[in-house]
């Protein structure tokens, strides 16, 4: 099969290798540009838990002075892996969606236990901090990165994509879906996807791309990409 991956290379390089070893053709189209944002380090003072809903939040976090034994809530396996790579030890991970992550926080951090810091990008699909505040928690949100749509694509790559349309496309965020829709429209690819299976992380993400005709749309959590190949 021909598989299109749309995350930044460092976030999907292992998956590219795995898919190629299975004999698949893999194309790579990074849809977003991610940049660091300065933030107030003092917001970590006195915090009892940290929430990460993206590996990028950890990538752009200065962790040197943060207690690595602090309780960390991670949205999925990729984020958990990134947290472990920078030294965090006390990690509680959900199965790749914010709804499950919220339930884990409710179960494992009592509101009376103290402040939570939520590390995220500038744009989020779910206002997890506000939801937790409504549950009686003290939450401070730190924004330490932003994303922008990639607008520059190699002409040879686009031409080859038209000639060999992927059987599967993986989309990982609401923002990525917006960027992919822009790419499709700008390159005149609206009618190319009728034999392509679209894999999205949520219904909200897939709704952005509903105006395009797909073979099927599947919802998935990070870490399930290889498993989904056997459902098609």
N, C-alpha and C positions, 0 to 999 in steps of 0.2 A: 504493500500500500504506500501511497504518497501522503506524508504527514506534514502539516504546517504548524510550527511552533512560533509563538509570538512574544515570549518574554525576552528580557535582556539575556545575552549569551551566558553570562555567569550564572544565571538562574535556571538555565535549561541545558547546559552543556552535558551533564551526566545523562539526562534523558535522551539527548541526541545520540550519544554513544550507545545506550541500551537499545534504542529503536533500530539503529543501523546494524547492530549485532544480530537483531532478529530478522534482518533482511529487508527492512523497509527503506524507502527513500524519504529523506527528511529535508525540508526547506525551513529556513529561519527568517522571520520577518519581525524584527523588534518594533513594536508599535509605539512605545513610550520612551521618552528621554527623562531620566530621573536625576534630580539635582539636590544637593544638601542645602538645608536652611539652618541658619543660626538659631539657637534656642536658649532659654534661661536655665542654666544648670542647677540653680538653687531650688528649682521645683522638686528635685529629687530629695531634698533634705527632709528627713523624717518619714519618707514614704515606706510602706510595709509590703507593697506588691507592685509589680509592673505588668502592664498589658501590652502585648505586641500583636498587631493584626497584619503585619507584613514583615518579611525578612528585610526589606529596605529600611524599616524603622530601626532595626538592629545594626544594619550596615553603616548608617550615618549617625549612630549614637556613640558618644565618647564614653566608653565603659570603664576607663581606668580607675575612677574613684567611686564606682558603684559596687556595693556589696554583692559578690557573685553568689551568695547563698540566699539572697532575697527571693521570694516566691515570684515566679514569672508565669504568666498565662499566655500561651501561644496559640494562634488560630489554626495551625496545622503542622504537618510533619516538616515541611520545608522551613517554616519559621522556627520550629523547635530545633532543627538541625543547625540553623544559623545561630541561635541562642547558645547552643552547646559549644559551637566553634569559637565563641568569644569568652567562654569560661563560666557561663551561668550553670548552676548545679541543681537548683530546686525548680524544675520546670513541670508545669501541668499543661498538657496539649489537648485541644479539641480535634474533631474530625474535619477540619477545614472550613467551617463556617462560623460566623459571628454569633448566630443563635445558640449553637452548642457551647461556644466559648462563654457566653453570658451565663448559661446554666452552671458551668463549672466554677465560675467566679462566685455565684450565689451559694454554691455548695461548699466552697473551700476558703472563702474570705468573708468573715462576719463584718458587717458595717462598723461595729465597735472596735475592730482590730486596728483601724487606722487608715491613713490616706493611701489611695492608689494613684499611680501615674500611668496614663494611657499615652503611649508613644505611637504616632501615626503620621501619615502624609497629610498634605493640605486638603486634599479631597478624599472623603470617605463615603462609602455607600450606606453605612449604618451608623447612626449617632449613638454608639455604645456608651459613651461617657454620660450623655443625658439620660439614657435609660437607667444606668446604674445610680445616678444622682436621684432619680425618681424613686428608686428602691431604698433610698436612705444612705447611700455611700458618699464618701468624700473622694471625688475624682478630679485630678488636674490633667488636662490634655497638653502634651508636648508635641508640636509639629516640627519635625526635623528634616523633612524632605518634601519636594514637590515634583509633580510629573507634568510633562507637556507632550503634545502629540508629535510624533515623528512625521515630518512632512517631506523628507528627502529619501527617495527610493531609487535604487539602481535600475535603469531602463532595461538592461539585459535580464535582470531578475524578473521584472514584471512581464517581459515578453515570454520568458520560459514558463512563468506561472500560468499564463494564458494558454500555452501549448500543452501543459501537463498540470491540469487543475488538481489540487489535493483531494484525497478521499476523506481526510479528517483535518479539521482546524480546531486548535485549542485556544480558548479565550479566557483569561484569568481575572479580569476585573471589569467593572462598569466603564471605567475610563478607557480601557483597552478596546472594549466593544465600540465605543464612540469613535475611537481612532481607526478601527478596522472598517467601520461603515464609511468614514471619510475616504479612506484608501480605496475602497470598492467603487465609490461614486466618482472620485477624481480620476481613476484609471479606466472608467467605463466597464467595470466588471460585474454589473448588476445581474446579468443573466447567465453567469458562468458556474453557479453553485448548486444546481439541481441534483447532482450526483454526489454532493459533499455532505458529510456528517459534521454538524457543528457541536462542539463540546464547550459548555459554559459552566461557570462556577455557581451561578444562581439564576433564578427566573428573571430577576431585575436586569441582570447582564444580558441574558438572551433576548429580552424584550426589545432592546435597542436594535437587534439584527433581525427582528421578525418580518420586516418589509422585504427582506431578501428570501428567495425561495431555496430552501435546503432540502436535502433528502430526509434527514431526521435531525432533531435537536436533543442532546443529552445533557443532563446536569451531572457534575462530578466535583469531587474534592481533590485537592493536590495530593499526589501519591497514588491516585487511582488511574492515571493516564494509561499505563500498560494494561491494566485489567479491562479497561473499556474497549480495547482492540478486539477482545473476544466476545463482545456483545453485539458487534456489527455483523 
